[in-house]
Amino acid sequence: MAENHIPMRPPEQVMRLARMGSFHQSRLSFMRVLLRRMAAENWQITQTDWQVNGAGVGHAVYQAKTPLRVYSLVVFAHDLPDDLRSDRVIAEAWDVTFTLFDGVPTDADITRLSQNVPYQEVGRVSPREIVLSRANRSLRAWDYALEKLAKGEQPDADKILQVGYFMRTTAVYGSGKFGAADRRDLLDRPELHAPFQAEMLAVYLIRCFVMDLLDFRAKAQGGDSAVRLAPALRRQCGIGNSTGLGMAPFLVHHPALIHCWVAAKEAALARVRGVKTPSGTAHAAMRVALCVAQDSAQAWQSEHPIAKPKIAELRGDLARAVVAFDTELPADYPWDWLYKWGESNLSLEGSEQIASVLLEPYGDLVDGLVECLSIDETLYYRINGEMGADELRSAIERIYPWALALDFAKPANIARFWYVSEAKLEPRLGERFEENGAELEQPLAIGRDIAGLYQAAEAGGSVADILLSAPEFRHTARRVQIAMRFPYSEIRDNLVDEGMMPIDLLRFKLSFFGATHFDPRSDRWLRISMFAGAPFPDELRVDDCWVRPFGGA
Amino acid sequence: MLSFYETGVLARRATRGAGYDWGLAEEATFAAGWLCDYGVDGADVLSRYFRRVDGQTVASRAVRAWPSGDVWEGDAFGNLPLCPLCLGAALSDFGLPSGVEKVVISKVYAPVLLLPFIASLPAEDGKIWTIEGEVTDDITPVRVVIIRADATDSVATDAKKNPRYPQKEDAFLLELAQRTYVPESEASRAKGAG
């Protein structure tokens, strides 16, 4: 069926910030990878402990039994007073705190965790814990729904779905943070091999807990007259997430990994575009997928001036795409035609939505690429010192022409600097010519450093020679050599430009997570919804395309 | 106990705080993690080494030129004791000359920090490079002799049997890391940075 004559889109097209900031979730998004595995392997997810009182204080345990192992979400509920609730990473108290435990916790484990997990960054966890996180209630949705359910009434779906979730996480820590298990020690587990699977599992399980807590509190408050949240509305609710700059440097510090994510998605797109004659089923499924995307765009709400025009464009684009699908689609290579039509006629939002939609009917061509989403980055870490300066310079000319074209003496091109804040050790973005601290900037001025390395390499010799006389470009030479091997590893834009939009970086990463309905709150942090529409454990079934808009299609 | 990840982050930030370029801070992350995996608390070695040389410039301990013979000393190479991170990175980049059976380096601080770099050099005709004699975690500058050995003697081919990670964050490494942080400005806070 597939004829692989369609090349993957080139990195200079894909890895631009404006496009990356228009990416949408797809079959290869990490949440969907997790749910497909859960369904295929028939994971058993159960609430095994519930020690929460009527005021919503206590702990609970949810177990996920996989074919080989058990993972347990240990949740502590705190019923935070309103004046202490903050979504900032710098907060010190939360409505719920939780950890994903490796195995089945003993009473002693629960006691140990109760003395640490509620304190988050100030506490310590152990290699038995894989994820550490916390969440706060959305006051608007939570209080309203609780009041209604306690009275025996269903809340108004529109009011709830304007928010889309009852709680939102602020940070989801994994990979060895605060003493938790290191990712490298979990890589041989098939269920955790794809990126961020443990983090996604923790968020999925906390969604189960939040829904149970809501019903439980309503019952405690309303007694026999209370009702449970209606299943259809329950399913449409996700878990919110507030994400800030902390996520951005990850993309720069893991170039080979980022390549894997993008290369897998691009390979999937090329495979689907290479389908010459789709089956009737695939044709019908594609139209459904397009309509689902259209409905999702209708339901996507944001008041932010960055997002509003993008959402409006997307809605218009998808309406036109449905018409084009119905009236112009050729018999041969229709998906290649649709992709190209989108590139020529739609905004970046629209054409990237088409790129994701195209993967939907083709699990057989796409899903196997999940195996390509991870990589042992340490294998590509060592610098090849024997490489000649000429080879290095030509690679820079090929991969970084945008950097060589910029004049880094111009203030606009180096207007920003990335730093780590003293207060919370979090990444921040400063204005180089207005704020102090630029001498302590983090190595994210890639373009500027590339231009410097290019110049340093003029002297000739080998990379080893260059780095002996210009050790300040060592990290940059490593990047170039990684990019030579992994073409999608490098963002092809200037990360310290005065007009750079950090939320483009966040959107890129979050789309790979599988997030939807991005709601920027500034140019550097946003809110999203995770697992909205996803089946609960008793609803899981194989190949369920659950990423649907509110209300479903 | 710190995780591998935490050990690496602390090593990277502290090395940067000790005045090294980013690429060498990355090498320190690699070296500290490698040593911990093989039972030597690499963060502790870094801490004692950085304390010993605090106040010196990195350049004063850096490799200035790459020698071609087998005895490496003198002004061109670096007349002060060498930094094992700078030397290790250069060894990794240049490799050791083929046809030479051993290389003598007059003085290097904390030679145990060279091991991760030497172990990553490719084997040649079944021979790998290693340091002659016992290598302790002492940081005092000493003469180092790098020799060829049978590949079966390589520490790198041993299973990682007794990893040893720091029990807690080292105070001096934290102090060095602190030098890399920027007080958050009002302007940045107002922009809602996360």
Boltz contact constraints between the chains, C-beta under 6 A:
constraints:
  - contact:
      token1: [A, 89]
      token2: [B, 194]
      max_distance: 6.0
  - contact:
      token1: [A, 175]
      token2: [B, 5]
      max_distance: 6.0
  - contact:
      token1: [A, 176]
      token2: [B, 3]
      max_distance: 6.0
  - contact:
      token1: [A, 176]
      token2: [B, 4]
      max_distance: 6.0
  - contact:
      token1: [A, 176]
      token2: [B, 5]
      max_distance: 6.0
  - contact:
      token1: [A, 176]
      token2: [B, 6]
      max_distance: 6.0
  - contact:
      token1: [A, 179]
      token2: [B, 3]
      max_distance: 6.0
  - contact:
      token1: [A, 182]
      token2: [B, 3]
      max_distance: 6.0
  - contact:
      token1: [A, 182]
      token2: [B, 4]
      max_distance: 6.0
  - contact:
      token1: [A, 182]
      token2: [B, 5]
      max_distance: 6.0
  - contact:
      token1: [A, 244]
      token2: [B, 193]
      max_distance: 6.0
  - contact:
      token1: [A, 244]
      token2: [B, 194]
      max_distance: 6.0
  - contact:
      token1: [A, 245]
      token2: [B, 193]
      max_distance: 6.0
  - contact:
      token1: [A, 245]
      token2: [B, 194]
      max_distance: 6.0
  - contact:
      token1: [A, 246]
      token2: [B, 194]
      max_distance: 6.0
  - contact:
      token1: [A, 383]
      token2: [B, 93]
      max_distance: 6.0
  - contact:
      token1: [A, 385]
      token2: [B, 93]
      max_distance: 6.0
  - contact:
      token1: [A, 385]
      token2: [B, 94]
      max_distance: 6.0
  - contact:
      token1: [A, 419]
      token2: [B, 182]
      max_distance: 6.0
  - contact:
      token1: [A, 420]
      token2: [B, 181]
      max_distance: 6.0
  - contact:
      token1: [A, 421]
      token2: [B, 184]
      max_distance: 6.0
  - contact:
      token1: [A, 422]
      token2: [B, 181]
      max_distance: 6.0
  - contact:
      token1: [A, 422]
      token2: [B, 183]
      max_distance: 6.0
  - contact:
      token1: [A, 423]
      token2: [B, 184]
      max_distance: 6.0
  - contact:
      token1: [A, 428]
      token2: [B, 188]
      max_distance: 6.0
  - contact:
      token1: [A, 428]
      token2: [B, 193]
      max_distance: 6.0
  - contact:
      token1: [A, 430]
      token2: [B, 188]
      max_distance: 6.0
  - contact:
      token1: [A, 435]
      token2: [B, 185]
      max_distance: 6.0
  - contact:
      token1: [A, 437]
      token2: [B, 182]
      max_distance: 6.0
  - contact:
      token1: [A, 440]
      token2: [B, 180]
      max_distance: 6.0
  - contact:
      token1: [A, 440]
      token2: [B, 182]
      max_distance: 6.0
  - contact:
      token1: [A, 443]
      token2: [B, 22]
      max_distance: 6.0
  - contact:
      token1: [A, 464]
      token2: [B, 93]
      max_distance: 6.0
  - contact:
      token1: [A, 464]
      token2: [B, 94]
      max_distance: 6.0
  - contact:
      token1: [A, 467]
      token2: [B, 93]
      max_distance: 6.0
  - contact:
      token1: [A, 471]
      token2: [B, 21]
      max_distance: 6.0
  - contact:
      token1: [A, 472]
      token2: [B, 21]
      max_distance: 6.0
  - contact:
      token1: [A, 474]
      token2: [B, 21]
      max_distance: 6.0
  - contact:
      token1: [A, 474]
      token2: [B, 23]
      max_distance: 6.0
  - contact:
      token1: [A, 475]
      token2: [B, 22]
      max_distance: 6.0
  - contact:
      token1: [A, 475]
      token2: [B, 23]
      max_distance: 6.0
  - contact:
      token1: [A, 475]
      token2: [B, 26]
      max_distance: 6.0
  - contact:
      token1: [A, 522]
      token2: [B, 191]
      max_distance: 6.0
  - contact:
      token1: [A, 522]
      token2: [B, 192]
      max_distance: 6.0
  - contact:
      token1: [A, 524]
      token2: [B, 193]
      max_distance: 6.0
  - contact:
      token1: [A, 525]
      token2: [B, 192]
      max_distance: 6.0
  - contact:
      token1: [A, 525]
      token2: [B, 194]
      max_distance: 6.0
